Amino acid sequence: MQSSDRAGLLYALAGFCTLSIGDAIIKGMAGAWPAPAMAATRYTVGTALLAVLLARKEGLGALRLPRDRLQWLRGVAISCSAIGMFLAVWIMPLAEATTIAFTQPIITAVLATIFLRERARTSTWIATAVAFGGVIIVLRPSFDTAGWGVLFPLMGATGMAVTIIANRKVTGRASIMAMQYYMSVTAMLFLLVATLAMHVAGPDNFQVTAPDWTIVARCAFIGLSATLAQWLIFMGTVKAGAGTVAPMTYGQLLMATTLGWTFFGDKPDVTALLGAAIIIGAGLYLWYEGRVRTDPAIPQPD
C-alpha cells in the first residue's frame, strides 16, 4: 500500500468517526428541541462557514442561490436524511440506527439502476436482498418499543441515496466548494420552512420555543463537526480514491457502537450484531464486485 493510500484511509476513517460523534451529541439532546429546528441550526452554521470560504475563493457572486432544480433536490434530500437520522437516534440505540443507515449504498445502487439507467447487475439484487434480510433482523426487537418510528433510519438512508444520485447528475456544473455550498444553503432554506410549518401545523412536540443556549451551541458544534467530517472524507477520497476508502465508512458503526455503549448504555445484543454483520457483508460484497468490474487488470465480460 502506498503512503497516499494509507493517508487517504486515515483521513476517511477520521471523517466517518467524526460523523458518529455528532450523532451521539444529537442523541443526548433527544426531545430538547424539535428535530427540524436542530437540523436547520446545523445547516445554518455549515452554510455560514461555506459561504465565507466560497466568497474568499470565488467572490461574492458565487453566493447566489442556484437555479438548477437538481441542486434544490440535493438540498431537500439531504434535509430529509438529516431529520430522519435525528429522529432515529432519539428513539433507537445509536448503533442500530447507524446500522440501518448503512443500507444507503444498496438503495443508491437500486436508484442508480432506475434513474441513471445504470445496468442492473446480479450482484446489486443479491446485495439488496441480503441487506433487506439484515434490516428485518435489526428492526424486529426495536419495533415493539419504537413502532413505525424504526423506519426513520431508512428515511435517512434513502435521503442520502437520493443526494448521491443527484450529485452524480450535477457533477462538473460548479466547483466542489460551490457544490457543497449549494447543497447546504438549499437544505438550510428548506429546513427553515419545514420548521415553521411544523411549528404552525404540527404536533405539540414540534412547537419551537426559545432554546437553552447549550442546545444552540451543540447544534452549532454538530454543524462544524459535520463540515469537518465531510472535508476529511473528501481528502481521503482525493488521496486514495473513492473505491479504496469506501470500507472505512464502517468505522462509523464501530464508533457509534462504542459511544452508544459508553454514554447511553446501549449494549448491542446478538440479534443486532447479526443483522449488522449481514448488512455490512452485503455492502462489502457490492463494493468488492464494483472494484473487480472496474479493475483494468481483470478481464471484463462482454
For each residue, the residues with C-beta under 8 A, 3 or more apart:
1: 5 6
2: 5 6
3: 6 7
4: 7 8 239 240
5: 1 2 8 9 239 240 244
6: 1 2 3 9 10
7: 3 4 10 11 236 239 240
8: 4 5 11 12 235 236 237 238 239 240 241 244 245
9: 5 6 12 13 236 240 244 245 248
10: 6 7 13 14 236
11: 7 8 14 15 232 233 235 236 239 240 245
12: 8 9 15 16 232 233 236 237 240 245 248 249
13: 9 10 16 17 236 248 251
14: 10 11 17 18 232
15: 11 12 18 19 228 229 230 231 232 233 234 235 236
16: 12 13 19 20 229 233 248 249 250 251 252 255
17: 13 14 20 21 251 252 254 255
18: 14 15 21 22 225 226 228 229 232
19: 15 16 22 23 225 226 229 252
20: 16 17 23 24 94 98 252 253 255 256 259
21: 17 18 24 25 225 255 259
22: 18 19 25 26 221 222 225 226 229
23: 19 20 26 27 85 89 94 97 98 256 259
24: 20 21 27 28 89 94 256 259 260 263 264
25: 21 22 28 29 218 221 222
26: 22 23 29 30 38 85 86 89 90 222
27: 23 24 30 89 90 94 260 264
28: 24 25 218 263 264
29: 25 26 32 33 38 215 218
30: 26 27 89 90
31: 90 205
32: 29 211 212 215
33: 29 37 38 208 209 211 215 219
34: 37 38 195 198 199 202 205 206 207 208
35: 38 39 83 86 87 90
36: 39 40 83 191 194 195 198 206
37: 33 34 40 41 195 208 211
38: 26 29 33 34 35 41 42 86 215 219 222
39: 35 36 42 43 79 82 83 86 191
40: 36 37 43 44 188 191 192 194 195
41: 37 38 44 45 216 219 220 223
42: 38 39 45 46 82 219 220 222 223 226
43: 39 40 46 47 79 82 184 187 188 191 223
44: 40 41 47 48 188 192 223
45: 41 42 48 49 219 220 223 224
46: 42 43 49 50 184 188 223 224 226 227
47: 43 44 50 51 181 184 185 187 188
48: 44 45 51 52
49: 45 46 52 53 223 224 227
50: 46 47 53 54 177 180 181 184 185 227
51: 47 48 54 55 63 181 185
52: 48 49 55 56
53: 49 50 56 57 177
54: 50 51 57 58 62 63 177 178 181
55: 51 52 58 59 60 62 63
56: 52 53
57: 53 54 62 175 177
58: 54 55 61 62 175 177 178
59: 55 62
60: 55 63
61: 58 64
62: 54 55 57 58 59 178 181
63: 51 54 55 60 181
64: 61
65: 185 186
66: 71 72 182 186
67: 71
68: 71 72 170 173
69: 72 73
70: 73 74 166 169 170
71: 66 67 68 74 75 170 182 183 186
72: 66 68 69 75 76 186
73: 69 70 76 77 162 166
74: 70 71 77 78 163 166 167 170 182 183 186 187
75: 71 72 78 79 182 183 184 185 186 187 188 189 190
76: 72 73 79 80 186 187 190
77: 73 74 80 81 159 160 162 163 166
78: 74 75 81 82 159 160 163 183 187
79: 39 43 75 76 82 83 159 187 190 191 194
80: 76 77 83 84 155 156 158 159 162
81: 77 78 84 85 155 156 157 158 159 160 163
82: 39 42 43 78 79 85 86 156 159 187 191
83: 35 36 39 79 80 86 87 155 156 191 194
84: 80 81 87 88 152 153 154 155 156 157 158 159
85: 23 26 81 82 88 89 97 101 152 153 156
86: 26 35 38 39 82 83 89 90
87: 35 83 84 90 91 149 152
88: 84 85 91 92 97 100 101 149 152 153 155 156
89: 23 24 26 27 30 85 86 92 94 97
90: 26 27 30 31 35 86 87
91: 87 88 146 149 150 152
92: 88 89 96 97 142 146 149 150 152 153
93: 96 97 142 260 264 266 268 272
94: 20 23 24 27 89 97 98 256 257 259 260 264 266
95: 98 99 253 256 257 260 261 266 268 272 276
96: 92 93 99 100 138 142 153 266 268 272
97: 23 85 88 89 92 93 94 100 101 152 153 156 256
98: 20 23 94 95 101 102 153 252 253 256 257
99: 95 96 102 138 153 253 272 275 276 279
100: 88 96 97 103 135 138 139 150 153 154 157 279
101: 85 88 97 98 104 153 156 157 160
102: 98 99 105 157 249 250 253 276 279 280 283
103: 100 106 107 131 132 135 154 157 279
104: 101 107 108 157 158 160 161 164
105: 102 108 109 283 286 287
106: 103 109 110 124 127 128 131 282 283 286
107: 103 104 110 111 157 158 161
108: 104 105 111 112 160 161 164 165
109: 105 106 112 113 124 127 128 286
110: 106 107 113 114 124 128
111: 107 108 114 115 116 161 162 165
112: 108 109 115 116 118 165 168
113: 109 110 116 117 118 119 120 124
114: 110 111
115: 111 112 165
116: 111 112 113 165 168 169
117: 113
118: 112 113
119: 113
120: 113 124 125
121: 124 125 289 293
122: 125 126
123: 126 127 285 286 289
124: 106 109 110 113 120 121 127 128 286
125: 120 121 122 128 129
126: 122 123 129 130 282 285
127: 106 109 123 124 130 131 282 283 285 286 289
128: 106 109 110 124 125 131 132 282
129: 125 126 132 133
130: 126 127 133 134 278 281 282 285
131: 103 106 127 128 134 135 278 279 282 283
132: 103 128 129 135 136
133: 129 130 136 137 278
134: 130 131 137 138 274 275 276 277 278 279 281 282
135: 100 103 131 132 138 139 154 275 279
136: 132 133 139 140 275
137: 133 134 140 271 274 275 278
138: 96 99 100 134 135 141 142 271 272 275 276 279
139: 100 135 136 142 143 150 275
140: 136 137 143 271
141: 138 144 269 271 272
142: 92 93 96 138 139 145 146 150
143: 139 140 146 147 150
144: 141
145: 142
146: 91 92 142 143 149 150
147: 143 150
148: 151
149: 87 88 91 92 146 152
150: 91 92 100 139 142 143 146 147 153
151: 148 154 155
152: 84 85 87 88 91 92 97 149 155 156
153: 84 85 88 92 96 97 98 99 100 101 150 156 157
154: 84 100 103 135 151 157 158
155: 80 81 83 84 88 151 152 158 159
156: 80 81 82 83 84 85 88 97 101 152 153 159 160
157: 81 84 100 101 102 103 104 107 153 154 160 161
158: 80 81 84 104 107 154 155 161 162
159: 77 78 79 80 81 82 84 155 156 162 163
160: 77 78 81 101 104 108 156 157 163 164
161: 104 107 108 111 157 158 164 165
162: 73 77 80 111 158 159 165 166
163: 74 77 78 81 159 160 166 167 183
164: 104 108 160 161 167 168
165: 108 111 112 115 116 161 162 168 169
166: 70 73 74 77 162 163 169 170
167: 74 163 164 170 171 179
168: 112 116 164 165 171
169: 70 116 165 166
170: 68 70 71 74 166 167 173 174 179
171: 167 168
172:
173: 68 170 179
174: 170 178 179 182
175: 57 58 178 179
176: 179 180 234
177: 50 53 54 57 58 180 181
178: 54 58 62 174 175 181 182
179: 167 170 173 174 175 176 182 183
180: 50 176 177 183 184 230
181: 47 50 51 54 62 63 177 178 184 185
182: 66 71 74 75 174 178 179 185 186
183: 71 74 75 78 163 179 180 186 187
184: 43 46 47 50 75 180 181 187 188
185: 47 50 51 65 75 181 182 188 189
186: 65 66 71 72 74 75 76 182 183 189 190
187: 43 47 74 75 76 78 79 82 183 184 190 191
188: 40 43 44 46 47 75 184 185 191 192
189: 75 185 186 192 193
190: 75 76 79 186 187 193 194
191: 36 39 40 43 79 82 83 187 188 194 195
192: 40 44 188 189 195 196
193: 189 190 196 197
194: 36 40 79 83 190 191 197 198
195: 34 36 37 40 191 192 198 199 208
196: 192 193 199 200
197: 193 194 200 201 202
198: 34 36 194 195 201 202 206
199: 34 195 196 202 206 207 208
200: 196 197
201: 197 198
202: 34 197 198 199 206 207
203: 206
204: 207
205: 31 34
206: 34 36 198 199 202 203
207: 34 199 202 204
208: 33 34 37 195 199
209: 33
210:
211: 32 33 37 215 216
212: 32 215 216
213: 216 217
214: 217 218
215: 29 32 33 38 211 212 218 219
216: 41 211 212 213 219 220
217: 213 214 220 221
218: 25 28 29 214 215 221 222
219: 33 38 41 42 45 215 216 222 223
220: 41 42 45 216 217 223 224
221: 22 25 217 218 224 225
222: 22 25 26 38 42 218 219 225 226
223: 41 42 43 44 45 46 49 219 220 226 227
224: 45 46 49 220 221 227 228
225: 18 19 21 22 221 222 228 229
226: 18 19 22 42 46 222 223 229 230
227: 46 49 50 223 224 230 231
228: 15 18 224 225 231 232
229: 15 16 18 19 22 225 226 232 233
230: 15 180 226 227 233 234
231: 15 227 228 234 235
232: 11 12 14 15 18 228 229 235 236
233: 11 12 15 16 229 230 236 237 245
234: 15 176 230 231 237 238
235: 8 11 15 231 232 238 239
236: 7 8 9 10 11 12 13 15 232 233 239 240 245 248
237: 8 12 233 234 240 241 242 245
238: 8 234 235
239: 4 5 7 8 11 235 236
240: 4 5 7 8 9 11 12 236 237 244 245
241: 8 237 244 245
242: 237 245 246
243: 246 287 290 291 294
244: 5 8 9 240 241
245: 8 9 11 12 233 236 237 240 241 242 248
246: 242 243 249 287
247: 250 284 287
248: 9 12 13 16 236 245 251
249: 12 16 102 246 252
250: 16 102 247 253 254 280 283
251: 13 16 17 248 254 255
252: 16 17 19 20 98 249 255 256
253: 20 95 98 99 102 250 256 257 276 280
254: 17 250 251 257 258
255: 16 17 20 21 251 252 258 259
256: 20 23 24 94 95 97 98 252 253 259 260
257: 94 95 98 253 254 260 261 268
258: 254 255 261 262
259: 20 21 23 24 94 255 256 262 263 264
260: 24 27 93 94 95 256 257 263 264 266 268
261: 95 257 258 264 265 266 267 268
262: 258 259
263: 24 28 259 260
264: 24 27 28 93 94 259 260 261
265: 261
266: 93 94 95 96 260 261
267: 261
268: 93 95 96 257 260 261 272 273 276
269: 141 272 273
270: 273 274
271: 137 138 140 141 274 275
272: 93 95 96 99 138 141 268 269 275 276
273: 268 269 270 276 277
274: 134 137 270 271 277 278
275: 99 134 135 136 137 138 139 271 272 278 279
276: 95 99 102 134 138 253 268 272 273 279 280
277: 134 273 274 280 281
278: 130 131 133 134 137 274 275 281 282
279: 99 100 102 103 131 134 135 138 275 276 282 283
280: 102 250 253 276 277 283 284
281: 130 134 277 278 284 285
282: 106 126 127 128 130 131 134 278 279 285 286
283: 102 105 106 127 131 250 279 280 286 287
284: 247 280 281 287 288
285: 123 126 127 130 281 282 288 289
286: 105 106 109 123 124 127 282 283 289 290
287: 105 243 246 247 283 284 290 291
288: 284 285 291 292
289: 121 123 127 285 286 292 293
290: 243 286 287 293 294
291: 243 287 288 294 295
292: 288 289 295 298
293: 121 289 290 298 300
294: 243 290 291
295: 291 292 298
296:
297:
298: 292 293 295
299:
300: 293
301:
302:
